[in-house]
Every structure is written in structure tokens, then in C-alpha cells.
Amino acid sequence: MPLDFLKRRGGGGPATKGSTTPEPARAAVPEEAVAEDHQLRLTFGAKTSVGVRLQGGPQTLGALPQMVNDVAITPVEVVEPRVTTLASASPSIIRTLEAGEWLRAHGENTPITRHALYVLESLDAIDPAYDTFACALLDGHVDTSGYPEYGAVVGGVAAHWDESTGDLIVRGIVAWGGRGARGDTDRTASRLVSQLLGHVLESGASLGLANNERPTQGGASVVCPHCGFPAVHERAVYCPKCGMRMLHS
């Protein structure tokens, strides 16, 4: 007895002459393009205190980590000013040459320091060409990879040499941010900046407050004969990067 119900319906044999295959129905073209939105919002913040003028000298520069130790919850890492060969380094992945130089300059630093430099440089709150930066985690937590969470506050003190007097100008500096925002982070950052400023003033070498004006780089410039820093103003008496006295002819 043939099992006709197991056969395929519609006929599986060869097509007969004159048979036609129905065309699939075409979808109607919408009047407006259907788009799927993708957004990424990054929130960065930074705060810097007024500068404090300290008596110049190698012992003063070496005391920067001590000004951060009482506030830091991780070991303090000191970042020296960049060498002149990496002057164009920038934490911008779109500019591949500058990003490569930035990784060569800071690839060996800890995730906390790299995060702090990324935020501070993006906000133009620090200039690694001549600033010496003592950095640590000041508040919050890090993830399993060691990178600060968006609500964590990082920072410490940044210092550069005064071009006219040779004194060391030190200021407290903090940063935070990432994928998200937390309401109390700004208040926490303000409190930490005040604490850092107090430690700088209590260091014993304070000569008073100073403005936060950066070294003058406009107009003609000369090259420091000691460190090769190429952006020293022609009237500068001291190099803002190494603090050595300029030799003017």
C-alpha cells in the first residue's frame, strides 16, 4: 500500500512546459530611513588649586610625593616631564602618530597614572612638557584591571620651575570621569584639592602663593642647553622644565 501522505506536496518532478514560478512579494520602501541610535557620553572633570611658590632645589622636587602620601590610598607615582623627542604626544586615538608617542611615553606607567594623564591632558589642565606630576588614587575604587572607576578621584600635585626666579610652583590637581557621573564626586574633589593645598603650604618651604600662569611660549624662543627644552622664552632666566639657569649671550 503506497504511503501517499509522506510525499512532498506541490510535485517534486521536473517542471512542465508553461509552468510559472510566483515572484516573491517586495517589501514596501519606507518614507523615512529607519536608524538605530548609538551614543557614548563621557564625563570628565578636573580641579586645580592656586599655585604655591617653593624655594627651588632638587630636594624640593624630591619632596613632591610626601605632599600626596597623607591623601593617597595607593602608592604615589612621579611622572617626569616628557623628553623633547616626544613633544607631540597626545592621548588621541584618531591622531595615530601622536597616540603612538603618548603610549611610548606613558605605556609603562600604572593604570591609575595613565587614566589621570588622559583626563588631565584632554581637559588641558596639565602640560607634561614641563610639569612634574606626583599621582595616586585619592578616592574611590579600581576595577579588576586596576583602572579607576568613573566615580574615583585621581591626582596629586603638579610642579614646574618659574622662568624668572627659579622657584618651584606647585599646585594640587585632581581628575575624575568616564562612562557615567556621580553627584558627590565634585564635592569630594574640592575637598581633596583643599587637603593637597594644605600639605603643600605645610611643607616648610613655602614662599607664598603664586598665580597659575603657564610659562610663556609665545614669540621667539630658545633651546635650554641643559635639557634641550625648545620652548623657553628668550627673556627667561631659568628653564621651566629642568630649572637650570639659562645662558644668554
Phi, psi and omega in degrees: 000120181290140178267081184293335184286348178272351181284152178289140178277151178093354176080118181260004183283183179295149182291137179273157182296134179092353180283148181236145177260125182293136179284142178293147180289134180275138179289144180290137179284124181291152179291327179238144179292136177273117184244145175254122185280141174226124182223146174224117181249119177253132180244113179246148177213153179207152177221140176231146179271174172294150180285150177241129181274122179243150177299127183294155179150155181296330180292329178290317179295324179287346181271001181301316180299329180293334179286345183253339188304319184288342180259331186286149175247004173225165177302145182274132177247133181258127179251116179283159175302149182292152174289156186293337180289344179247034185294333183266011181297140181207139180279057180237112184291339179290324178267095191296321181295312180295322179294321177296319177293325179295320178292323176294327181283325189232012180295336181269354179286164180290158177303326180295315181292319179297320178297316180297316179295322179299313181291314184293321178289324178297327180266002181058038179265351180214150178238100183293355178294327181223352180276133168265128191238120174258116193232149175197171172279125185255334181199146177099200186225167175246159178277187183294341178268357179093004180269141181297143174287167187298331181270359180282150179248126178240162178145201183167240179229147176236142186219145172215162183273137177288131184290335186262328185246341184081005176284160178264123179262116184242137178221149173282143184211133180225161180209157177199169173133176182150215181278078179145177179209148179228134189297325185270000182295320181298318179293320178297319179296319178298319179295319181292322177298319178297319178295317179297317178298320177297320179293325177293317180293330181270008183290344179094352180244013185288135176249006181121176181278155179222160178283167182262023179294135180280161178304140182290127179237004181279158179073199181292147180222161179237168181258132178293127181287350183265314183245351179081012180295121190269002186244039178271131180295146185296340178261004181290140178267328181233151178283131180287350181264309183255346177080004181281153181287134180284144180254099181265136179279000000 
